[in-house]
Amino acid sequence: MIRALAWLWLALLVALPLAVVLLMGFGAAQPGIPPVRPPFGPAGWQGSLEGWSLLLADTFYLEAAGRSARLAGLTAALCLVLGFAMALGIARAPAARQPALVALVLAPFLVGFVLRMAAWVGLLRDSGLLNRLAAPLGLGPWQMLHTDGALLLGMVHSYLPFAVLPLWAALSRRDVALEEAAADLGASPFTAWRTVTLPLAAPAALAAFLLVFIPAMGEVVIPELLGPPDAVLLGRAIWGEFFQTRDWPLAAVLATALLALLLLPLWAQQRLARGRA
């Protein structure tokens, strides 16, 4: 009974919306509400493949996907490096202090997402706090807002907790005796970390990378508030097609293509997990 309810829940909230988006990609744009003609009507097939052909023919969307993949990969890599250091520090702390340290990692979620991004806008803009502090020192003003650096900073700040938590969960369960044995055998701290700690945390590191990479691929708000105006990412392109040009079939095609791209690393992660098992 419980399993049947779980499958029903997944069918209604996951499979059915995905099927609607997929079918919408084969529809045709039209004026009205909603601005899309279903692919099947009383007379049979009345859809269009224009959105799919445009996706393959127009390099604009392919370049947007490439930029999104590069940004998401760099964000995930930075979050992985910073998150590993933070998670290892928390795992090595006394057990009584670890809950407080984890709470500090999660503290940004106590503030609304848009409010956090607005705070970065206030810090990085030309008349922001950083430039005002630099002015008495004869420095600046610096153009920090709407740059690639500001975009990357906002992405890392937003997604870093998603990398810390799985790494901390894995490192807190590690066998400390293995590290001590490596040290007794003459291994340096770095060698012990590289040969003992890192391999044990590799599955969690891969999971942390994917937890950051997948949502970062479709990010819309952070590029809109912090990124360069000409840096059109795939998430911004989908948003623009839905709400600006109101070409819902093309937007559905882009969303389907994004989902297909994100299924590839998940499939690879599952293959690696089965191989380790």
Backbone as CSV, one residue per row, in Angstrom:
resi,resn,N_x,N_y,N_z,CA_x,CA_y,CA_z,C_x,C_y,C_z
1,MET,0.824,-1.207,0.000,0.000,0.000,0.000,0.863,1.264,0.000
2,ILE,1.877,1.280,0.878,2.753,2.445,0.957,3.524,2.633,-0.342
3,ARG,3.980,1.503,-0.927,4.703,1.604,-2.189,3.806,2.122,-3.297
4,ALA,2.542,1.693,-3.311,1.613,2.166,-4.332,1.358,3.665,-4.192
5,LEU,1.237,4.138,-2.954,1.051,5.572,-2.737,2.275,6.361,-3.185
6,ALA,3.467,5.790,-2.945,4.691,6.470,-3.378,4.749,6.576,-4.898
7,TRP,4.406,5.502,-5.588,4.407,5.542,-7.050,3.342,6.506,-7.577
8,LEU,2.174,6.548,-6.914,1.139,7.488,-7.318,1.602,8.927,-7.121
9,TRP,2.280,9.180,-6.011,2.825,10.516,-5.736,3.822,10.928,-6.814
10,LEU,4.724,10.019,-7.181,5.714,10.324,-8.212,5.049,10.530,-9.574
11,ALA,4.027,9.743,-9.848,3.355,9.877,-11.137,2.651,11.220,-11.266
12,LEU,2.005,11.677,-10.195,1.240,12.916,-10.260,2.127,14.146,-10.214
13,LEU,3.203,14.105,-9.415,4.007,15.304,-9.188,5.299,15.345,-9.996
14,VAL,5.693,14.231,-10.605,6.937,14.204,-11.385,6.659,13.794,-12.834
15,ALA,6.114,12.603,-13.007,5.951,12.074,-14.365,4.936,12.878,-15.170
16,LEU,3.800,13.214,-14.567,2.767,13.942,-15.317,3.229,15.338,-15.733
17,PRO,3.823,16.155,-14.849,4.326,17.463,-15.332,5.389,17.337,-16.408
18,LEU,6.284,16.343,-16.277,7.293,16.164,-17.314,6.661,15.776,-18.646
19,ALA,5.637,14.952,-18.588,4.953,14.571,-19.828,4.271,15.777,-20.468
20,VAL,3.702,16.654,-19.656,3.059,17.858,-20.197,4.092,18.754,-20.886
21,VAL,5.252,18.926,-20.253,6.299,19.760,-20.844,6.800,19.138,-22.141
22,LEU,6.979,17.807,-22.144,7.449,17.138,-23.355,6.457,17.303,-24.501
23,LEU,5.164,17.114,-24.234,4.159,17.269,-25.279,4.064,18.724,-25.732
24,MET,4.244,19.669,-24.811,4.196,21.076,-25.174,5.283,21.422,-26.182
25,GLY,6.426,20.729,-26.100,7.504,20.983,-27.044,7.146,20.628,-28.475
26,PHE,6.141,19.761,-28.647,5.694,19.393,-29.999,4.474,20.202,-30.431
27,GLY,4.062,21.162,-29.588,2.947,22.012,-29.964,3.392,23.141,-30.872
28,ALA,2.480,24.040,-31.137,2.757,25.188,-32.008,2.352,26.459,-31.277
29,ALA,3.206,27.479,-31.395,2.913,28.750,-30.745,1.731,29.427,-31.424
30,GLN,0.913,30.081,-30.612,-0.237,30.793,-31.133,-0.617,31.904,-30.153
31,PRO,-1.227,32.980,-30.607,-1.703,34.005,-29.680,-2.883,33.482,-28.870
32,GLY,-2.912,33.865,-27.616,-4.006,33.424,-26.757,-3.489,32.948,-25.417
33,ILE,-4.375,32.391,-24.639,-4.039,31.863,-23.313,-4.568,30.442,-23.244
34,PRO,-3.722,29.428,-23.125,-2.253,29.530,-23.177,-1.775,29.731,-24.610
35,PRO,-0.556,30.277,-24.768,-0.068,30.590,-26.125,0.543,29.379,-26.828
36,VAL,-0.133,28.259,-26.788,0.389,27.057,-27.438,-0.788,26.205,-27.889
37,ARG,-0.686,25.650,-29.087,-1.695,24.732,-29.604,-1.236,23.303,-29.338
38,PRO,-2.051,22.469,-28.712,-1.632,21.099,-28.404,-1.229,20.349,-29.672
39,PRO,-0.305,19.389,-29.537,0.138,18.656,-30.738,-0.925,17.735,-31.310
40,PHE,-1.924,17.360,-30.495,-2.977,16.472,-30.994,-4.332,17.151,-30.781
41,GLY,-5.153,17.102,-31.794,-6.480,17.690,-31.729,-7.522,16.734,-32.264
42,PRO,-8.733,17.214,-32.470,-9.789,16.333,-32.995,-9.447,15.729,-34.348
43,ALA,-8.667,16.462,-35.139,-8.315,15.953,-36.473,-7.020,15.154,-36.474
44,GLY,-6.460,14.889,-35.279,-5.217,14.138,-35.219,-4.022,15.047,-34.980
45,TRP,-2.900,14.719,-35.596,-1.663,15.476,-35.386,-1.775,16.884,-35.945
46,GLN,-1.536,17.863,-35.072,-1.525,19.261,-35.502,-0.360,20.016,-34.870
47,GLY,0.627,19.253,-34.463,1.762,19.849,-33.790,2.809,20.359,-34.764
48,SER,3.981,20.664,-34.194,5.063,21.236,-34.985,6.391,20.784,-34.406
49,LEU,7.366,20.616,-35.267,8.733,20.287,-34.851,9.648,21.495,-34.962
50,GLU,9.052,22.680,-35.061,9.850,23.885,-35.261,10.789,24.139,-34.090
51,GLY,10.309,23.914,-32.855,11.149,24.149,-31.692,12.376,23.250,-31.679
52,TRP,12.206,21.984,-32.015,13.338,21.057,-32.023,14.329,21.394,-33.135
53,SER,13.826,21.771,-34.296,14.729,22.142,-35.382,15.484,23.423,-35.054
54,LEU,14.821,24.361,-34.378,15.485,25.604,-33.995,16.559,25.349,-32.953
55,LEU,16.296,24.419,-32.051,17.298,24.076,-31.031,18.579,23.557,-31.671
56,LEU,18.451,22.755,-32.705,19.618,22.172,-33.358,20.267,23.124,-34.356
57,ALA,19.495,24.053,-34.908,20.033,24.918,-35.953,20.594,26.231,-35.413
58,ASP,20.025,26.738,-34.335,20.432,28.041,-33.802,21.553,27.840,-32.782
59,THR,22.716,28.391,-33.069,23.852,28.235,-32.154,23.685,29.041,-30.877
60,PHE,22.727,29.969,-30.838,22.513,30.787,-29.646,22.210,29.908,-28.436
61,TYR,21.342,28.920,-28.620,20.953,28.070,-27.503,22.049,27.068,-27.164
62,LEU,22.782,26.612,-28.177,23.900,25.716,-27.897,24.993,26.441,-27.115
63,GLU,25.253,27.698,-27.484,26.239,28.478,-26.737,25.760,28.758,-25.319
64,ALA,24.465,29.008,-25.151,23.919,29.226,-23.815,24.080,27.968,-22.966
65,ALA,23.850,26.801,-23.564,24.035,25.550,-22.832,25.499,25.342,-22.453
66,GLY,26.412,25.692,-23.373,27.831,25.561,-23.063,28.260,26.486,-21.942
67,ARG,27.786,27.740,-21.962,28.108,28.671,-20.885,27.537,28.189,-19.560
68,SER,26.330,27.663,-19.585,25.722,27.149,-18.358,26.518,25.978,-17.803
69,ALA,26.968,25.089,-18.685,27.739,23.931,-18.229,29.075,24.361,-17.643
70,ARG,29.739,25.337,-18.261,31.021,25.810,-17.728,30.831,26.491,-16.380
71,LEU,29.823,27.330,-16.269,29.577,28.014,-15.000,29.192,27.026,-13.913
72,ALA,28.308,26.086,-14.232,27.887,25.099,-13.239,29.055,24.205,-12.829
73,GLY,29.903,23.812,-13.782,31.054,22.989,-13.443,32.045,23.717,-12.558
74,LEU,32.327,24.992,-12.889,33.248,25.765,-12.066,32.666,26.011,-10.676
75,THR,31.372,26.308,-10.601,30.728,26.502,-9.309,30.791,25.229,-8.472
76,ALA,30.483,24.090,-9.090,30.513,22.826,-8.359,31.925,22.482,-7.901
77,ALA,32.932,22.765,-8.748,34.314,22.471,-8.366,34.759,23.325,-7.181
78,LEU,34.445,24.626,-7.215,34.814,25.497,-6.103,34.071,25.111,-4.828
79,CYS,32.791,24.810,-4.946,32.027,24.374,-3.774,32.577,23.061,-3.216
80,LEU,33.050,22.200,-4.105,33.604,20.923,-3.644,34.890,21.139,-2.857
81,VAL,35.773,22.002,-3.353,37.036,22.267,-2.654,36.775,22.950,-1.311
82,LEU,35.981,24.024,-1.334,35.683,24.724,-0.090,34.862,23.851,0.861
83,GLY,33.901,23.125,0.300,33.060,22.289,1.141,33.817,21.143,1.782
84,PHE,34.801,20.586,1.059,35.581,19.491,1.638,36.375,19.998,2.839
85,ALA,36.989,21.172,2.683,37.748,21.726,3.802,36.851,22.021,4.996
86,MET,35.679,22.605,4.736,34.761,22.911,5.821,34.221,21.644,6.473
87,ALA,33.851,20.658,5.657,33.297,19.415,6.200,34.331,18.656,7.013
88,LEU,35.588,18.650,6.534,36.634,17.959,7.285,36.903,18.661,8.612
89,GLY,36.874,20.004,8.596,37.047,20.736,9.845,35.934,20.455,10.829
90,ILE,34.696,20.374,10.342,33.575,20.066,11.230,33.683,18.643,11.756
91,ALA,34.060,17.698,10.877,34.152,16.304,11.301,35.255,16.086,12.331
92,ARG,36.316,16.884,12.274,37.411,16.743,13.230,37.179,17.523,14.514
93,ALA,36.135,18.341,14.555,35.819,19.101,15.762,35.219,18.168,16.804
94,PRO,35.243,18.559,18.080,34.589,17.744,19.116,33.118,17.513,18.792
95,ALA,32.631,16.346,19.166,31.259,15.975,18.817,30.241,16.968,19.354
96,ALA,30.511,17.563,20.508,29.559,18.499,21.101,29.451,19.790,20.295
97,ARG,30.488,20.148,19.533,30.475,21.402,18.770,29.977,21.219,17.345
98,GLN,29.907,19.993,16.859,29.542,19.775,15.465,28.134,20.258,15.117
99,PRO,27.108,20.027,15.957,25.782,20.562,15.589,25.767,22.075,15.415
100,ALA,26.506,22.805,16.270,26.546,24.263,16.137,27.246,24.673,14.852
101,LEU,28.318,23.960,14.468,29.023,24.286,13.238,28.166,23.994,12.005
102,VAL,27.425,22.891,12.039,26.522,22.583,10.923,25.415,23.634,10.844
103,ALA,24.931,24.092,12.006,23.908,25.141,12.005,24.438,26.424,11.375
104,LEU,25.715,26.725,11.588,26.293,27.917,10.960,26.354,27.758,9.445
105,VAL,26.623,26.540,8.977,26.627,26.298,7.530,25.239,26.525,6.945
106,LEU,24.216,26.132,7.688,22.839,26.268,7.211,22.235,27.633,7.506
107,ALA,22.942,28.470,8.234,22.389,29.765,8.646,21.935,30.633,7.477
108,PRO,22.631,30.645,6.317,22.136,31.481,5.209,20.723,31.153,4.765
109,PHE,20.277,29.891,4.979,18.930,29.528,4.561,17.860,30.161,5.447
110,LEU,18.258,30.749,6.571,17.290,31.450,7.411,16.862,32.770,6.791
111,VAL,17.606,33.241,5.806,17.289,34.480,5.093,16.796,34.116,3.696
112,GLY,15.824,34.836,3.209,15.281,34.548,1.884,16.341,34.626,0.799
113,PHE,16.178,33.796,-0.240,17.167,33.713,-1.314,17.328,35.053,-2.026
114,VAL,16.223,35.681,-2.394,16.299,36.955,-3.119,16.924,38.026,-2.232
115,LEU,16.623,37.997,-0.934,17.202,38.983,-0.017,18.715,38.813,0.086
116,ARG,19.169,37.570,0.063,20.624,37.340,0.096,21.292,37.878,-1.159
117,MET,20.667,37.677,-2.308,21.233,38.204,-3.542,21.184,39.729,-3.565
118,ALA,20.113,40.312,-2.984,20.036,41.760,-2.903,21.150,42.320,-2.020
119,ALA,21.529,41.561,-0.998,22.644,41.991,-0.150,23.944,42.029,-0.940
120,TRP,24.155,41.051,-1.825,25.350,41.072,-2.663,25.315,42.255,-3.628
121,VAL,24.141,42.587,-4.130,24.026,43.765,-4.995,24.430,45.018,-4.229
122,GLY,23.972,45.129,-2.976,24.343,46.279,-2.168,25.824,46.347,-1.862
123,LEU,26.475,45.207,-1.750,27.906,45.189,-1.477,28.740,45.500,-2.711
124,LEU,28.313,45.022,-3.885,29.166,45.044,-5.067,28.896,46.193,-6.026
125,ARG,27.792,46.905,-5.890,27.493,47.956,-6.857,28.477,49.120,-6.713
126,ASP,28.462,50.006,-7.704,29.443,51.096,-7.734,29.371,51.981,-6.492
127,SER,28.181,52.199,-5.977,28.024,52.996,-4.757,27.812,52.120,-3.535
128,GLY,28.242,50.861,-3.634,28.022,49.915,-2.551,29.020,50.056,-1.423
129,LEU,28.870,49.168,-0.453,29.673,49.242,0.770,31.159,49.070,0.485
130,LEU,31.529,48.130,-0.371,32.951,47.874,-0.620,33.629,49.079,-1.269
131,ASN,32.972,49.684,-2.239,33.557,50.867,-2.876,33.594,52.059,-1.922
132,ARG,32.619,52.189,-1.046,32.642,53.281,-0.071,33.768,53.098,0.946
133,LEU,34.051,51.858,1.317,35.161,51.605,2.234,36.514,51.828,1.560
134,ALA,36.585,51.587,0.249,37.853,51.741,-0.463,38.145,53.188,-0.824
135,ALA,37.110,54.028,-0.909,37.304,55.416,-1.335,38.242,56.201,-0.415
136,PRO,38.123,56.150,0.941,39.060,56.899,1.792,40.507,56.448,1.648
137,LEU,40.740,55.241,1.170,42.093,54.726,0.983,42.647,55.077,-0.398
138,GLY,41.869,55.806,-1.186,42.313,56.168,-2.528,42.192,55.034,-3.525
139,LEU,41.381,54.062,-3.229,41.202,52.907,-4.102,39.821,52.973,-4.745
140,GLY,39.714,52.290,-5.873,38.434,52.215,-6.537,38.089,53.500,-7.279
141,PRO,36.847,53.640,-7.704,35.790,52.631,-7.578,35.982,51.472,-8.559
142,TRP,35.602,50.296,-8.121,35.738,49.097,-8.936,34.386,48.697,-9.508
143,GLN,34.416,48.197,-10.712,33.220,47.642,-11.337,33.135,46.173,-10.951
144,MET,32.351,45.872,-9.934,32.234,44.505,-9.432,30.896,43.866,-9.775
145,LEU,29.837,44.664,-9.736,28.515,44.126,-10.030,28.362,43.890,-11.528
146,HIS,27.569,42.891,-11.884,27.311,42.513,-13.281,28.605,42.115,-13.989
147,THR,29.423,41.336,-13.302,30.642,40.780,-13.875,30.621,39.264,-13.679
148,ASP,31.535,38.580,-14.368,31.629,37.129,-14.205,32.041,36.763,-12.783
149,GLY,32.900,37.590,-12.167,33.319,37.314,-10.795,32.165,37.417,-9.820
150,ALA,31.320,38.441,-9.982,30.157,38.580,-9.107,29.195,37.419,-9.294
151,LEU,29.016,36.993,-10.531,28.136,35.860,-10.803,28.652,34.600,-10.124
152,LEU,29.942,34.329,-10.266,30.512,33.137,-9.653,30.456,33.219,-8.131
153,LEU,30.700,34.401,-7.579,30.637,34.580,-6.136,29.239,34.281,-5.605
154,GLY,28.228,34.806,-6.281,26.860,34.544,-5.846,26.483,33.074,-5.974
155,MET,26.951,32.412,-7.024,26.644,30.997,-7.206,27.281,30.151,-6.106
156,VAL,28.542,30.394,-5.817,29.237,29.622,-4.780,28.603,29.868,-3.416
157,HIS,28.298,31.131,-3.127,27.672,31.447,-1.846,26.334,30.729,-1.679
158,SER,25.563,30.628,-2.743,24.228,30.037,-2.647,24.264,28.523,-2.532
159,TYR,25.216,27.880,-3.217,25.189,26.428,-3.311,26.224,25.727,-2.427
160,LEU,27.047,26.468,-1.726,28.080,25.837,-0.893,27.503,24.887,0.155
161,PRO,26.407,25.216,0.853,25.886,24.255,1.839,25.504,22.909,1.244
162,PHE,25.082,22.881,-0.024,24.715,21.614,-0.647,25.925,20.697,-0.809
163,ALA,27.119,21.266,-0.853,28.334,20.460,-0.938,28.846,20.073,0.442
164,VAL,28.654,20.940,1.417,29.196,20.672,2.758,28.467,19.509,3.423
165,LEU,27.152,19.481,3.325,26.374,18.513,4.099,26.676,17.062,3.745
166,PRO,26.661,16.637,2.459,26.983,15.226,2.192,28.426,14.880,2.524
167,LEU,29.335,15.819,2.337,30.728,15.548,2.694,30.885,15.397,4.199
168,TRP,30.229,16.257,4.971,30.303,16.132,6.425,29.693,14.810,6.892
169,ALA,28.567,14.415,6.281,27.936,13.159,6.670,28.863,11.972,6.433
170,ALA,29.634,12.014,5.349,30.559,10.913,5.065,31.811,10.985,5.939
171,LEU,32.372,12.160,6.104,33.616,12.294,6.867,33.398,12.081,8.355
172,SER,32.206,12.391,8.843,31.949,12.168,10.273,31.860,10.685,10.610
173,ARG,31.656,9.831,9.602,31.592,8.383,9.826,32.900,7.680,9.482
174,ARG,33.926,8.425,9.142,35.183,7.798,8.759,35.833,7.131,9.975
175,ASP,36.671,6.144,9.703,37.400,5.443,10.757,38.706,6.194,11.023
176,VAL,38.768,6.891,12.129,39.957,7.673,12.461,41.170,6.782,12.649
177,ALA,40.947,5.515,13.022,42.066,4.602,13.248,42.871,4.387,11.971
178,LEU,42.233,4.464,10.817,42.961,4.302,9.562,43.940,5.454,9.343
179,GLU,43.533,6.674,9.667,44.434,7.821,9.546,45.581,7.700,10.552
180,GLU,45.280,7.250,11.745,46.328,7.077,12.750,47.309,5.989,12.333
181,ALA,46.792,4.920,11.712,47.686,3.853,11.247,48.601,4.357,10.133
182,ALA,48.060,5.174,9.241,48.891,5.734,8.180,49.980,6.631,8.757
183,ALA,49.636,7.418,9.785,50.644,8.262,10.424,51.700,7.426,11.132
184,ASP,51.302,6.320,11.769,52.271,5.445,12.437,53.231,4.799,11.451
185,LEU,52.771,4.600,10.219,53.618,4.001,9.191,54.506,5.029,8.492
186,GLY,54.452,6.277,8.941,55.341,7.300,8.418,54.737,8.211,7.381
187,ALA,53.443,8.107,7.138,52.812,8.969,6.145,52.664,10.379,6.698
188,SER,52.908,11.374,5.838,52.688,12.760,6.223,51.189,13.033,6.307
189,PRO,50.777,14.139,6.945,49.336,14.444,6.996,48.696,14.535,5.615
190,PHE,49.411,15.135,4.637,48.847,15.227,3.292,48.729,13.854,2.649
191,THR,49.761,13.005,2.844,49.710,11.661,2.272,48.596,10.845,2.891
192,ALA,48.407,10.969,4.210,47.314,10.255,4.867,45.961,10.733,4.356
193,TRP,45.857,12.051,4.135,44.596,12.575,3.605,44.365,12.078,2.187
194,ARG,45.431,12.055,1.369,45.276,11.675,-0.032,45.004,10.193,-0.193
195,THR,45.597,9.357,0.618,45.503,7.907,0.438,44.417,7.249,1.293
196,VAL,43.960,7.938,2.340,42.976,7.331,3.245,41.669,8.120,3.240
197,THR,41.740,9.390,3.596,40.513,10.180,3.762,39.817,10.449,2.436
198,LEU,40.588,10.867,1.445,39.983,11.231,0.161,39.293,10.055,-0.525
199,PRO,39.915,8.860,-0.608,39.183,7.743,-1.235,37.904,7.371,-0.497
200,LEU,37.917,7.460,0.839,36.714,7.115,1.590,35.587,8.114,1.333
201,ALA,35.950,9.364,1.063,34.938,10.398,0.842,34.611,10.590,-0.626
202,ALA,35.206,9.802,-1.531,34.984,10.008,-2.967,33.520,9.881,-3.371
203,PRO,32.754,8.873,-2.913,31.328,8.830,-3.295,30.554,10.055,-2.837
204,ALA,30.828,10.525,-1.619,30.145,11.722,-1.134,30.584,12.948,-1.918
205,ALA,31.846,12.998,-2.336,32.326,14.128,-3.129,31.615,14.180,-4.480
206,LEU,31.417,13.033,-5.099,30.686,12.994,-6.370,29.243,13.434,-6.171
207,ALA,28.621,12.969,-5.083,27.250,13.392,-4.799,27.179,14.891,-4.543
208,ALA,28.161,15.439,-3.813,28.185,16.878,-3.548,28.342,17.661,-4.841
209,PHE,29.202,17.178,-5.738,29.389,17.857,-7.026,28.078,17.909,-7.800
210,LEU,27.356,16.791,-7.848,26.108,16.754,-8.600,25.025,17.588,-7.936
211,LEU,25.001,17.620,-6.598,24.003,18.426,-5.893,24.155,19.913,-6.200
212,VAL,25.366,20.328,-6.521,25.595,21.723,-6.896,25.435,21.905,-8.400
213,PHE,25.987,21.000,-9.179,26.002,21.154,-10.634,24.594,21.177,-11.226
214,ILE,23.723,20.289,-10.749,22.399,20.139,-11.368,21.551,21.402,-11.205
215,PRO,21.363,21.937,-9.988,20.566,23.180,-9.922,21.274,24.383,-10.528
216,ALA,22.622,24.388,-10.493,23.347,25.524,-11.063,23.179,25.595,-12.576
217,MET,22.946,24.475,-13.234,22.763,24.486,-14.690,21.538,25.291,-15.116
218,GLY,20.501,25.294,-14.289,19.285,26.001,-14.667,19.040,27.272,-13.878
219,GLU,20.076,27.811,-13.240,19.912,28.992,-12.401,19.468,30.197,-13.233
220,VAL,18.521,30.966,-12.689,17.973,32.129,-13.379,18.193,33.412,-12.585
221,VAL,17.910,33.375,-11.279,17.878,34.601,-10.484,19.272,35.189,-10.315
222,ILE,20.255,34.353,-9.969,21.605,34.876,-9.711,22.215,35.501,-10.963
223,PRO,22.160,34.870,-12.137,22.676,35.559,-13.339,21.930,36.852,-13.649
224,GLU,20.647,36.895,-13.348,19.873,38.102,-13.643,20.293,39.257,-12.743
225,LEU,20.600,38.983,-11.474,20.917,40.045,-10.519,22.399,40.392,-10.482
226,LEU,23.274,39.412,-10.669,24.708,39.634,-10.481,25.529,39.500,-11.749
227,GLY,25.042,38.782,-12.741,25.860,38.458,-13.898,25.868,39.542,-14.958
228,PRO,26.768,39.403,-15.939,26.811,40.364,-17.058,25.536,40.295,-17.882
229,PRO,25.084,41.418,-18.419,23.842,41.398,-19.211,23.924,40.515,-20.444
230,ASP,25.127,40.380,-21.025,25.258,39.607,-22.257,25.527,38.129,-21.998
231,ALA,25.612,37.718,-20.741,25.869,36.312,-20.419,24.544,35.564,-20.372
232,VAL,24.037,35.180,-21.529,22.762,34.474,-21.605,23.004,32.994,-21.319
233,LEU,22.500,32.527,-20.201,22.610,31.128,-19.825,21.324,30.403,-20.204
234,LEU,21.360,29.092,-20.100,20.218,28.308,-20.555,18.979,28.587,-19.713
235,GLY,19.156,28.751,-18.407,18.015,29.058,-17.559,17.378,30.389,-17.910
236,ARG,18.208,31.390,-18.185,17.674,32.702,-18.585,16.999,32.619,-19.952
237,ALA,17.544,31.792,-20.849,16.918,31.634,-22.164,15.542,30.993,-22.033
238,ILE,15.407,29.987,-21.169,14.103,29.343,-20.966,13.114,30.340,-20.369
239,TRP,13.564,31.100,-19.374,12.693,32.098,-18.756,12.240,33.129,-19.784
240,GLY,13.168,33.576,-20.646,12.817,34.565,-21.654,11.796,34.041,-22.651
241,GLU,11.941,32.782,-23.062,10.984,32.225,-24.014,9.604,32.048,-23.389
242,PHE,9.554,31.731,-22.102,8.267,31.558,-21.437,7.560,32.894,-21.203
243,PHE,8.287,33.891,-20.682,7.632,35.080,-20.151,7.829,36.340,-21.006
244,GLN,8.802,36.345,-21.916,9.025,37.533,-22.741,8.490,37.326,-24.151
245,THR,9.036,36.374,-24.857,8.542,36.109,-26.209,7.295,35.233,-26.212
246,ARG,7.025,34.552,-25.077,5.845,33.696,-24.930,5.797,32.615,-26.003
247,ASP,6.967,32.091,-26.320,7.056,30.945,-27.230,7.172,29.696,-26.365
248,TRP,6.036,29.232,-25.870,6.033,28.113,-24.939,6.557,26.817,-25.552
249,PRO,6.248,26.493,-26.796,6.822,25.254,-27.355,8.356,25.265,-27.354
250,LEU,8.966,26.383,-27.754,10.423,26.446,-27.744,10.958,26.379,-26.322
251,ALA,10.285,27.059,-25.382,10.714,26.983,-23.990,10.627,25.556,-23.469
252,ALA,9.582,24.831,-23.840,9.450,23.440,-23.420,10.545,22.571,-24.030
253,VAL,10.899,22.845,-25.270,11.991,22.107,-25.909,13.309,22.346,-25.164
254,LEU,13.572,23.608,-24.819,14.803,23.925,-24.088,14.806,23.261,-22.713
255,ALA,13.657,23.262,-22.026,13.579,22.615,-20.717,13.797,21.109,-20.833
256,THR,13.244,20.508,-21.872,13.441,19.069,-22.085,14.902,18.757,-22.388
257,ALA,15.535,19.604,-23.213,16.948,19.402,-23.519,17.803,19.551,-22.263
258,LEU,17.474,20.521,-21.407,18.217,20.690,-20.161,18.070,19.470,-19.274
259,LEU,16.859,18.935,-19.176,16.652,17.728,-18.370,17.450,16.554,-18.928
260,ALA,17.483,16.417,-20.248,18.247,15.329,-20.857,19.743,15.479,-20.562
261,LEU,20.237,16.708,-20.601,21.650,16.935,-20.277,21.961,16.557,-18.829
262,LEU,21.037,16.858,-17.923,21.274,16.588,-16.511,21.129,15.108,-16.183
263,LEU,20.424,14.364,-17.023,20.314,12.930,-16.782,21.619,12.201,-17.058
264,LEU,22.473,12.774,-17.905,23.735,12.109,-18.244,24.656,11.967,-17.030
265,PRO,24.952,13.036,-16.266,25.805,12.831,-15.084,25.151,11.948,-14.028
266,LEU,23.821,11.986,-13.910,23.153,11.095,-12.959,23.314,9.636,-13.376
267,TRP,23.201,9.385,-14.679,23.395,8.017,-15.180,24.833,7.554,-14.936
268,ALA,25.799,8.443,-15.168,27.199,8.084,-14.927,27.450,7.822,-13.444
269,GLN,26.828,8.614,-12.578,27.007,8.408,-11.138,26.433,7.063,-10.704
270,GLN,25.288,6.684,-11.268,24.694,5.391,-10.932,25.568,4.243,-11.431
271,ARG,26.156,4.388,-12.602,27.052,3.346,-13.118,28.275,3.193,-12.218
272,LEU,28.846,4.313,-11.778,29.991,4.244,-10.891,29.623,3.614,-9.555
273,ALA,28.437,3.938,-9.045,28.002,3.363,-7.767,27.819,1.852,-7.880
274,ARG,27.232,1.388,-9.003,27.087,-0.054,-9.190,28.441,-0.726,-9.367
275,GLY,29.375,-0.030,-10.030,30.709,-0.597,-10.189,31.432,-0.762,-8.860
276,ARG,31.306,0.214,-7.962,31.920,0.096,-6.639,31.266,-1.012,-5.823
277,ALA,29.930,-1.148,-5.993,29.235,-2.209,-5.243,29.672,-3.586,-5.708
